[in-house]
Amino acid sequence: MSLLRKLRRKVQNADRGKFTLEQLEPRLLLNADLAVDDFGIDDGLTPPPFLWGDSISLFTDLSNYGDMETGTYGAKIILSPDSNPDPGDYELHVNPSMDSIAAGVTGVAYDTNVTLNNPDSWPDGDYNLIFDAEVTGDANMANNGMGVMIHIGEGGGPPPVPGIDLLVEEFSPDSTGPFGWGEAVNLAADVRNVGDTDSGAFGFDIVFSEDNLLDGADTVLDSFAVTTVGPGQVSINDISVNLPASGTDGENYLFMVIDPANAVTEADESNNDWVIPIEVGSGGPPPVQGIELLPDDFHPNQEGPFNWGDAIDFTANVINIGDTEAGAFTVKVLFSEDDLADAGDTEAYSYQVTSLAGGGTDVT
């Protein structure tokens, strides 16, 4: 997940209906004290209502305010018609072996995806997604859970805007940079129509700026066409643009500007652009001494959910941030029922890299 997306999710969930499972009691600090500091939906700038069978990306921020480590513990994400976990709820995700959190450590992120299954044909309506953890010997069990309300089914969420209203659903690079002058930058540039009318054809520009003000001094890097976006729908656009060949090193900016030619008459023209900062320079951080291999990009190239036995096309790139060439090595893609790579996982794919120069990236 990009840093920008993490920052956005804090904002987008600020006004959603969150609740803790119980009122917090005074912290005893006599043992481990696991706390769920935040829990919510990571779904871009404009969270839609959801349908049964949808896959949702969720984030959880955890802390241990006690004076002893938690040890491994169990956690689950459940779907409930009310705010209290009980045997009649659906368990959407279960992790019986969460990583231990040391005493006093805060801000531990746990991200996962869940699918809104409906085995008992529950009706459309408002439901609660609840993260619930259980730590043996916890000093305060009251703060081990948090929930957020969602609407599942047709007709949920805010009413559509009359007419056409296009806005930026997602705009972010697929890596954090820093980027070099002239380098190609891959971007997610998605457009949502929150209106009740089909948009018709329009375009959008990606604009480079040395400041966060959109004006005539900026450079249009490329323009892209969209055929149409239906009411409440999203146009998914994975694009690439080349940065200018030269400029001022440091923090620069990319704007996504929807319908710059004003081909579409919208209910609100003020929400048609979004800006993100990017670090651009000739240098970048100094290389690590020796060999240092790490994943540079890893994601499926098509959207889920997937069925058992499906073939999935992945991007799996490796970068060497060291200053020394790496000899031959193997990259493996593992299938796991949890977020821990261990001997119980299944090798789904592997490939051999003959060598990788210092600062080089293997693109697969």
C-alpha positions as CSV (number, residue, x, y, z in Angstrom):
1,M,0.0,0.0,0.0
2,S,1.3,3.5,-0.9
3,L,2.1,6.0,1.9
4,L,-0.4,8.3,0.2
5,R,-3.1,5.7,0.4
6,K,-2.4,5.1,4.1
7,L,-2.7,8.9,4.7
8,R,-6.0,9.0,2.8
9,R,-7.5,6.1,4.6
10,K,-7.2,8.0,7.9
11,V,-9.1,10.9,6.4
12,Q,-11.8,8.9,4.6
13,N,-12.6,6.9,7.7
14,A,-12.7,9.9,10.0
15,D,-16.4,10.4,9.6
16,R,-17.5,6.8,9.3
17,G,-19.4,5.2,12.2
18,K,-16.8,3.5,14.3
19,F,-17.2,2.0,17.7
20,T,-15.3,0.1,20.3
21,L,-16.7,-3.1,21.6
22,E,-17.0,-1.7,25.2
23,Q,-16.2,1.5,27.0
24,L,-12.5,1.5,27.9
25,E,-11.6,0.7,31.5
26,P,-8.5,2.2,33.1
27,R,-5.4,0.5,31.8
28,L,-3.9,-1.7,34.5
29,L,-0.4,-2.0,33.0
30,L,0.3,-5.2,34.9
31,N,0.6,-7.4,31.9
32,A,0.3,-7.1,28.1
33,D,-2.4,-4.6,27.1
34,L,-3.3,-5.0,23.4
35,A,-5.4,-2.2,22.0
36,V,-7.0,-1.7,18.6
37,D,-6.2,2.0,17.9
38,D,-7.8,2.1,14.5
39,F,-9.7,-0.1,12.1
40,G,-11.4,0.7,8.8
41,I,-11.8,0.3,5.1
42,D,-9.0,1.1,2.7
43,D,-10.9,1.7,-0.6
44,G,-9.8,4.9,-2.2
45,L,-11.1,8.5,-1.8
46,T,-14.8,7.8,-2.2
47,P,-15.9,4.6,-0.4
48,P,-18.9,3.1,-2.2
49,P,-21.7,0.9,-0.8
50,F,-20.8,-2.7,-1.1
51,L,-22.5,-5.7,-2.6
52,W,-22.6,-9.3,-1.3
53,G,-19.5,-11.1,-2.7
54,D,-17.4,-7.9,-2.9
55,S,-13.8,-8.1,-1.7
56,I,-12.8,-5.3,0.8
57,S,-9.3,-4.2,1.8
58,L,-9.2,-3.5,5.6
59,F,-6.5,-2.0,7.8
60,T,-5.9,-2.3,11.6
61,D,-3.5,-0.4,13.8
62,L,-2.5,-2.2,16.9
63,S,-0.5,-1.2,20.1
64,N,0.6,-2.9,23.3
65,Y,0.3,-0.4,26.2
66,G,1.3,-3.0,28.8
67,D,4.6,-3.8,30.4
68,M,4.9,-7.3,28.9
69,E,4.9,-8.5,25.3
70,T,1.6,-10.0,24.1
71,G,3.0,-13.3,22.8
72,T,1.3,-14.8,19.7
73,Y,-2.5,-14.3,19.9
74,G,-5.6,-14.9,17.8
75,A,-7.7,-12.4,15.9
76,K,-10.7,-12.5,13.7
77,I,-12.7,-10.1,11.5
78,I,-16.4,-10.8,11.7
79,L,-19.6,-9.5,10.0
80,S,-22.4,-8.8,12.4
81,P,-25.9,-7.2,12.2
82,D,-25.2,-5.5,15.5
83,S,-22.1,-4.2,17.3
84,N,-21.5,-7.2,19.5
85,P,-19.7,-10.4,18.4
86,D,-21.7,-13.5,19.0
87,P,-22.0,-17.1,17.6
88,G,-24.5,-16.0,15.0
89,D,-22.0,-13.7,13.2
90,Y,-19.9,-14.6,10.1
91,E,-16.2,-15.1,10.5
92,L,-14.8,-13.4,7.4
93,H,-11.1,-13.7,8.4
94,V,-9.3,-15.7,11.2
95,N,-5.6,-15.5,12.1
96,P,-4.9,-17.8,15.0
97,S,-1.2,-16.8,15.2
98,M,-0.8,-13.0,15.1
99,D,2.8,-11.8,15.6
100,S,3.7,-10.9,19.2
101,I,3.9,-7.2,20.0
102,A,6.6,-6.1,22.5
103,A,5.7,-3.9,25.5
104,G,5.2,-0.3,24.7
105,V,5.2,-0.7,20.9
106,T,2.5,1.3,19.1
107,G,1.3,1.7,15.5
108,V,1.6,-2.0,14.3
109,A,-0.2,-2.3,11.0
110,Y,-2.2,-5.4,10.0
111,D,-3.8,-5.2,6.5
112,T,-6.0,-7.9,5.0
113,N,-8.7,-8.5,2.5
114,V,-12.1,-10.1,3.3
115,T,-15.0,-11.2,1.0
116,L,-18.5,-10.3,2.0
117,N,-19.9,-13.9,1.9
118,N,-23.6,-14.4,2.6
119,P,-24.2,-18.2,3.3
120,D,-27.5,-17.6,5.1
121,S,-28.9,-15.1,2.6
122,W,-28.9,-12.1,5.0
123,P,-30.9,-9.2,3.6
124,D,-29.4,-6.0,2.2
125,G,-28.8,-3.4,4.9
126,D,-26.4,-1.9,7.4
127,Y,-23.9,-4.3,9.0
128,N,-20.8,-4.0,11.2
129,L,-17.3,-5.2,10.4
130,I,-15.6,-6.0,13.7
131,F,-11.9,-6.7,14.4
132,D,-11.7,-8.8,17.6
133,A,-8.5,-10.1,19.2
134,E,-7.9,-12.3,22.2
135,V,-4.7,-12.1,24.2
136,T,-4.1,-14.5,27.1
137,G,-3.6,-12.6,30.3
138,D,-4.4,-9.2,28.8
139,A,-4.7,-6.4,31.3
140,N,-7.7,-4.8,29.6
141,M,-9.8,-6.9,27.3
142,A,-12.2,-4.0,26.7
143,N,-10.0,-2.4,24.0
144,N,-9.2,-5.5,22.0
145,G,-11.8,-4.8,19.3
146,M,-13.2,-2.1,17.1
147,G,-15.9,-2.0,14.4
148,V,-17.0,0.1,11.5
149,M,-20.5,0.2,10.0
150,I,-21.0,-0.5,6.3
151,H,-24.0,-0.8,3.9
152,I,-24.2,-4.0,1.9
153,G,-26.6,-4.2,-1.1
154,E,-28.2,-2.0,-3.6
155,G,-29.4,1.5,-2.6
156,G,-26.8,2.1,0.2
157,G,-24.5,5.0,0.7
158,P,-25.2,8.6,-0.2
159,P,-27.7,9.4,-2.9
160,P,-26.3,10.1,-6.3
161,V,-25.7,13.6,-7.4
162,P,-28.3,14.8,-10.1
163,G,-26.6,14.9,-13.5
164,I,-22.9,14.1,-14.0
165,D,-20.2,14.5,-11.4
166,L,-16.7,13.2,-12.1
167,L,-14.1,13.0,-9.4
168,V,-10.7,11.3,-8.7
169,E,-11.2,7.9,-7.1
170,E,-7.6,7.0,-6.8
171,F,-4.3,8.7,-7.9
172,S,-1.1,7.2,-6.7
173,P,2.2,5.8,-8.0
174,D,3.0,2.1,-7.8
175,S,6.3,2.8,-6.0
176,T,7.4,5.4,-3.5
177,G,10.4,6.8,-5.4
178,P,12.5,8.8,-5.5
179,F,12.3,9.0,-9.3
180,G,14.9,10.1,-11.7
181,W,14.5,12.9,-14.4
182,G,13.0,11.3,-17.5
183,E,11.9,8.2,-15.7
184,A,8.6,6.5,-16.4
185,V,6.2,6.5,-13.5
186,N,3.4,4.0,-13.3
187,L,0.2,5.4,-11.8
188,A,-3.3,4.3,-10.8
189,A,-5.5,7.1,-12.1
190,D,-9.2,6.1,-11.5
191,V,-12.3,8.2,-12.1
192,R,-15.6,7.8,-10.4
193,N,-19.0,9.3,-11.5
194,V,-21.0,10.0,-8.4
195,G,-23.8,11.4,-10.5
196,D,-27.0,9.7,-11.7
197,T,-26.3,10.2,-15.5
198,D,-23.9,8.5,-17.9
199,S,-20.9,10.8,-18.4
200,G,-20.2,10.2,-22.1
201,A,-16.6,10.6,-23.5
202,F,-14.0,12.8,-21.8
203,G,-10.3,12.9,-21.1
204,F,-7.9,13.5,-18.3
205,D,-4.4,15.0,-18.1
206,I,-1.4,14.2,-15.9
207,V,0.4,17.4,-15.2
208,F,3.9,18.0,-13.7
209,S,4.4,21.0,-11.4
210,E,7.3,22.2,-9.2
211,D,4.7,23.4,-6.6
212,N,1.3,22.3,-5.5
213,L,-0.5,25.0,-7.5
214,L,-2.0,24.2,-10.9
215,D,-1.3,27.0,-13.3
216,G,0.0,27.8,-16.8
217,A,3.6,27.3,-15.7
218,D,3.0,23.5,-15.3
219,T,3.7,20.8,-17.9
220,V,1.2,18.4,-19.3
221,L,3.0,15.0,-19.4
222,D,0.3,13.1,-21.2
223,S,-3.5,13.0,-21.9
224,F,-5.8,9.9,-21.7
225,A,-9.3,9.3,-23.1
226,V,-12.2,7.7,-21.3
227,T,-15.1,6.4,-23.3
228,T,-17.8,6.8,-20.6
229,V,-18.4,6.2,-16.9
230,G,-21.9,5.1,-15.8
231,P,-23.7,6.4,-12.7
232,G,-21.9,5.3,-9.6
233,Q,-19.2,3.5,-11.6
234,V,-15.5,3.7,-11.7
235,S,-13.1,3.9,-14.7
236,I,-9.9,2.0,-13.7
237,N,-6.9,3.4,-15.4
238,D,-3.3,2.0,-14.9
239,I,-1.1,4.4,-16.9
240,S,2.5,5.4,-17.3
241,V,4.0,8.9,-17.9
242,N,7.5,10.1,-18.4
243,L,8.8,12.8,-16.1
244,P,10.6,15.8,-17.7
245,A,14.2,15.2,-18.7
246,S,15.5,17.8,-16.2
247,G,14.3,20.0,-13.4
248,T,14.9,21.1,-9.8
249,D,15.8,18.1,-7.5
250,G,13.6,17.6,-4.5
251,E,9.8,17.5,-3.9
252,N,7.8,18.1,-7.1
253,Y,4.1,17.4,-7.8
254,L,1.8,15.4,-10.2
255,F,-1.7,16.6,-10.8
256,M,-4.5,14.4,-12.3
257,V,-7.0,16.8,-14.0
258,I,-10.3,15.4,-15.2
259,D,-12.0,16.8,-18.3
260,P,-9.6,19.7,-18.8
261,A,-11.4,20.5,-22.1
262,N,-14.8,20.8,-20.4
263,A,-16.3,18.3,-22.7
264,V,-18.8,17.2,-20.0
265,T,-21.2,19.5,-18.1
266,E,-21.0,18.5,-14.5
267,A,-22.9,19.2,-11.3
268,D,-19.6,20.2,-9.6
269,E,-16.6,21.3,-11.6
270,S,-14.5,22.0,-8.5
271,N,-13.6,18.4,-7.7
272,N,-11.9,17.5,-11.0
273,D,-8.3,17.5,-9.9
274,W,-6.0,15.8,-7.3
275,V,-2.3,16.4,-6.5
276,I,0.3,14.1,-5.1
277,P,3.9,14.9,-4.1
278,I,6.8,13.0,-5.6
279,E,10.5,13.1,-4.9
280,V,12.6,13.6,-8.1
281,G,16.3,14.0,-8.3
282,S,19.5,13.0,-10.1
283,G,20.9,11.2,-7.1
284,G,18.6,9.6,-4.6
285,P,19.7,7.8,-1.4
286,P,23.2,6.4,-1.3
287,P,23.4,2.6,-2.0
288,V,23.7,0.1,0.8
289,Q,27.2,-1.4,1.0
290,G,27.3,-5.0,-0.3
291,I,24.2,-6.8,-1.7
292,E,20.7,-5.8,-0.5
293,L,17.8,-7.5,-2.3
294,L,14.2,-6.5,-1.7
295,P,10.8,-6.7,-3.4
296,D,10.2,-3.6,-5.6
297,D,6.7,-4.3,-6.9
298,F,4.4,-7.3,-6.2
299,H,0.8,-7.3,-7.2
300,P,-1.8,-9.3,-9.3
301,N,-2.4,-7.8,-12.7
302,Q,-6.1,-8.4,-12.6
303,E,-8.7,-7.8,-10.0
304,G,-10.2,-10.5,-7.8
305,P,-11.9,-12.2,-6.2
306,F,-10.3,-15.4,-7.6
307,N,-11.6,-19.0,-7.7
308,W,-9.6,-22.0,-6.6
309,G,-7.5,-23.3,-9.5
310,D,-7.4,-19.9,-11.3
311,A,-4.3,-18.8,-13.1
312,I,-3.2,-15.4,-11.8
313,D,-0.8,-13.1,-13.7
314,F,1.5,-11.3,-11.2
315,T,4.1,-8.6,-11.4
316,A,7.0,-9.6,-9.1
317,N,10.0,-7.3,-9.4
318,V,13.2,-7.3,-7.3
319,I,15.6,-4.4,-6.7
320,N,19.2,-4.5,-5.5
321,I,19.7,-1.3,-3.4
322,G,23.2,-2.4,-2.6
323,D,26.4,-1.3,-4.4
324,T,27.5,-4.8,-5.3
325,E,26.2,-7.1,-8.1
326,A,24.2,-10.0,-6.8
327,G,24.9,-13.4,-8.3
328,A,22.3,-16.0,-9.1
329,F,19.3,-16.2,-6.8
330,T,15.7,-17.6,-6.8
331,V,12.5,-15.7,-6.3
332,K,9.5,-17.6,-5.0
333,V,5.8,-16.8,-4.9
334,L,4.1,-18.6,-2.0
335,F,0.5,-19.3,-1.2
336,S,-0.3,-18.9,2.5
337,E,-3.5,-19.0,4.6
338,D,-1.9,-16.2,6.8
339,D,0.5,-13.3,6.3
340,L,3.5,-15.3,7.5
341,A,6.0,-17.0,5.1
342,D,6.8,-20.4,6.7
343,A,7.2,-24.1,6.0
344,G,3.5,-24.7,5.8
345,D,3.0,-22.5,2.7
346,T,2.7,-23.8,-0.8
347,E,5.1,-22.7,-3.6
348,A,2.9,-21.3,-6.4
349,Y,5.7,-20.1,-8.7
350,S,9.4,-19.5,-8.7
351,Y,11.9,-18.0,-11.2
352,Q,15.7,-17.7,-11.4
353,V,17.6,-14.5,-11.7
354,T,21.1,-15.0,-13.1
355,S,22.5,-11.7,-11.7
356,L,21.4,-8.2,-10.6
357,A,23.7,-5.2,-10.6
358,G,23.9,-2.8,-7.7
359,G,21.0,-0.4,-8.1
360,G,19.3,-2.6,-10.7
361,T,15.8,-3.9,-10.9
362,D,14.7,-7.3,-12.2
363,V,11.3,-6.9,-13.9
364,T,9.2,-10.0,-14.1
